[in-house]
Amino acid sequence: MIEIEKPKTRTVEVVVLTEPRTAAEWEAMLDAFATRLAQGRIYRRDLPTLEPAVRRLVEVWNRTLQQPH
């Protein structure tokens, strides 16, 4: 009798964090966030966790726009 070992395949999901580098990449990321939020693909239960970061973004955005060039 001949025994043959079957190779085992294992798939591992790895999260790779990438930071947008250009204005176009930031626009795409923020647009994707807005789209997912509008589609309900971001759970309402997660909104309280996201809220401080979104509020800070709006605050800093408004402050930056008000600064003289």
Beta strands, then each sheet from edge to edge (+ up, - down):
end
